[in-house]
Amino acid sequence: MAPFANNSNMNQDGKNVDGVQAEVTNPKFRVTVVGSGNWGSVAAKLIASNTLKQSVFHDEVRMWVFEEVLPTGDKLTDKINQINENIKYLPGIKLGKNVVADPNLENAVKEANMLVFVTPHQFMEGICKRLVGKIRPDAEAISLIKGMEVKKEGPCMISKLITEMLRINCCVLMGANIANEIALEKFSEATVGYRHSQEVAQRWATLFTTPYFLVSAVQDVEGVELCGTLKNVVAIAAGLVDGLEMGNNTKAAIMRIGLREMRAFSKLLFSSVKDSTFFESCGVADLITTCLGGRNRKVAEAFARSGGKRSFDELEAELLQGQKLQGVSTAREVYEVLGHRGWQGLFPLFTTVHEISVGKLPPSAIVEYSEHTPNFSLVEGSAQYY
Ligand SMILES: NC(=O)c1ccc[n+]([C@@H]2O[C@H](COP(=O)([O-])OP(=O)(O)OC[C@H]3O[C@@H](n4cnc5c(N)ncnc54)[C@H](O)[C@@H]3O)[C@@H](O)[C@H]2O)c1
């Protein structure tokens, strides 16, 4: 019986009252969080509150920190361990005393059998290369990362990159989750996407769920991951609309067109993707929150206000203080996939976002659709997804 399937031997704090006996029969799960940015720090906080309460997990949560020297001369890792707070990426929030920051990647993962990956996606290939042969063979992974790698043979989702490079199963967790709001313990939801094992998915849900963070699971890794990835492109479009002061009707139209392109793109790439996934937190809810409040929206708004004269790189550095923008790089990656497959005519919003972000089109092009009506005859079977 899985340790998570039955809570009958838990006391009121959720601790397993069978104590040592339980530990002998059910070895505890050890968790490491790989990444310590804004969302990585909030993920560590959520997890750390649960590992203390649930005896199936070791109390300690390791968190790998990409080491940085702060303006005070302190190392970020030392500061986190001294004051239990990530003052650069999540100031003002205590992570939990059982979170241990570790600047050594290999050391941070070596004992863990639950690995939570949460870094900007562009760093993941390098991180995986460093981890080959360094992790426990029984480790399970979950990716909270939004984005994809585009390779010659086609797009590679981050969960697949982890599975292929590290030879471990990888679930995903996505949702309407602006990190700073969850850090303040405001109610929200998230979706775990899993491939085979419902038991493993349930274990991840147990690790993350709190009274203010409700996690459900669906058997659709690609659908969940593509929702989380593609909504950042739509958020750039929404930010452009805000910068152009086009109003709420236009923004709603952009969100609807974007959601339709998200679904069509996902289903053309993976026929297994389920329509129902788009109604989970990872789908329409994440799209809404990101288009209303996220960092991609914010930077795109500033880009449009500058008339496209200031670059996204410059605005990212100025407005995000070290945090990374994902939507522009994802738009480029999606554009590459559309180009390789001859699908550009089917995805006017995705195509236009990229062309605006590289200066090929002005920001106002985001609402000029007349010349870009999807041409279904280009791709057999595509019309059914619109
Ligand atoms: N912040 C959010 O609200 C939020 C919510 C849901 C999902 N996400 C996703 O979570 C992932 C991580 O985002 P985040 O918000 O935790 O990070 P972030 O953008 O706040 O911070 C960037 C992180 O990258 C690290 N970094 C910088 N250079 C690096 C390098 N060369 N190698 C490795 N790491 C390096 C920094 O130390 C920092 O920890 C992204 O895929 C993002 O889309 C973020």
The ligand as a MOL file (V3000), in Angstrom:
LIG
                    3D

  0  0  0     0  0            999 V3000
M  V30 BEGIN CTAB
M  V30 COUNTS 44 48 0 0 0
M  V30 BEGIN ATOM
M  V30 1 N 7.5760 33.4250 -10.7430 0
M  V30 2 C 6.3840 32.9420 -10.9860 0
M  V30 3 O 5.3560 33.5360 -10.6230 0
M  V30 4 C 6.2580 31.5960 -11.6520 0
M  V30 5 C 5.0780 30.9060 -11.5160 0
M  V30 6 C 4.9300 29.6740 -12.1120 0
M  V30 7 C 5.9960 29.1480 -12.8380 0
M  V30 8 N 7.1520 29.8420 -12.9760 0 CHG=1
M  V30 9 C 8.2390 29.2030 -13.7350 0
M  V30 10 O 9.2300 28.7540 -12.8220 0
M  V30 11 C 10.5030 28.7100 -13.4620 0
M  V30 12 C 11.5160 29.3920 -12.5670 0
M  V30 13 O 11.1270 30.7270 -12.3790 0
M  V30 14 P 11.4470 31.5320 -11.0480 0
M  V30 15 O 10.3610 32.5600 -10.9410 0
M  V30 16 O 11.6550 30.6180 -9.8970 0 CHG=-1
M  V30 17 O 12.8730 32.1980 -11.3770 0
M  V30 18 P 13.2500 33.7680 -11.4590 0
M  V30 19 O 13.0390 34.2610 -12.8420 0
M  V30 20 O 12.6270 34.4980 -10.3250 0
M  V30 21 O 14.8010 33.7770 -11.1270 0
M  V30 22 C 15.8040 33.3890 -12.0150 0
M  V30 23 C 16.5970 32.2700 -11.3790 0
M  V30 24 O 17.5620 31.8080 -12.3180 0
M  V30 25 C 18.8000 31.6590 -11.6150 0
M  V30 26 N 19.8910 31.7210 -12.5840 0
M  V30 27 C 20.4500 32.8240 -13.1490 0
M  V30 28 N 21.4580 32.4390 -13.9730 0
M  V30 29 C 21.5070 31.0800 -13.9200 0
M  V30 30 C 22.3170 30.0910 -14.5530 0
M  V30 31 N 23.2700 30.4200 -15.4150 0
M  V30 32 N 22.0650 28.7830 -14.2700 0
M  V30 33 C 21.0830 28.4200 -13.4170 0
M  V30 34 N 20.2820 29.2960 -12.7800 0
M  V30 35 C 20.4990 30.6200 -13.0410 0
M  V30 36 C 18.7890 32.7790 -10.6190 0
M  V30 37 O 19.6990 32.5270 -9.5810 0
M  V30 38 C 17.3440 32.6890 -10.1190 0
M  V30 39 O 17.2290 31.6860 -9.1350 0
M  V30 40 C 10.3080 29.3650 -14.8330 0
M  V30 41 O 10.1550 28.3680 -15.8060 0
M  V30 42 C 8.9930 30.1230 -14.6840 0
M  V30 43 O 8.3050 30.2530 -15.9160 0
M  V30 44 C 7.3140 31.0500 -12.3760 0
M  V30 END ATOM
M  V30 BEGIN BOND
M  V30 1 1 1 2
M  V30 2 2 2 3
M  V30 3 1 2 4
M  V30 4 1 4 5
M  V30 5 2 4 44
M  V30 6 2 5 6
M  V30 7 1 6 7
M  V30 8 2 7 8
M  V30 9 1 8 9
M  V30 10 1 8 44
M  V30 11 1 9 10
M  V30 12 1 9 42
M  V30 13 1 10 11
M  V30 14 1 11 12
M  V30 15 1 11 40
M  V30 16 1 12 13
M  V30 17 1 13 14
M  V30 18 2 14 15
M  V30 19 1 14 16
M  V30 20 1 14 17
M  V30 21 1 17 18
M  V30 22 2 18 19
M  V30 23 1 18 20
M  V30 24 1 18 21
M  V30 25 1 21 22
M  V30 26 1 22 23
M  V30 27 1 23 24
M  V30 28 1 23 38
M  V30 29 1 24 25
M  V30 30 1 25 26
M  V30 31 1 25 36
M  V30 32 1 26 27
M  V30 33 1 26 35
M  V30 34 2 27 28
M  V30 35 1 28 29
M  V30 36 1 29 30
M  V30 37 2 29 35
M  V30 38 1 30 31
M  V30 39 2 30 32
M  V30 40 1 32 33
M  V30 41 2 33 34
M  V30 42 1 34 35
M  V30 43 1 36 37
M  V30 44 1 36 38
M  V30 45 1 38 39
M  V30 46 1 40 41
M  V30 47 1 40 42
M  V30 48 1 42 43
M  V30 END BOND
M  V30 END CTAB
M  END
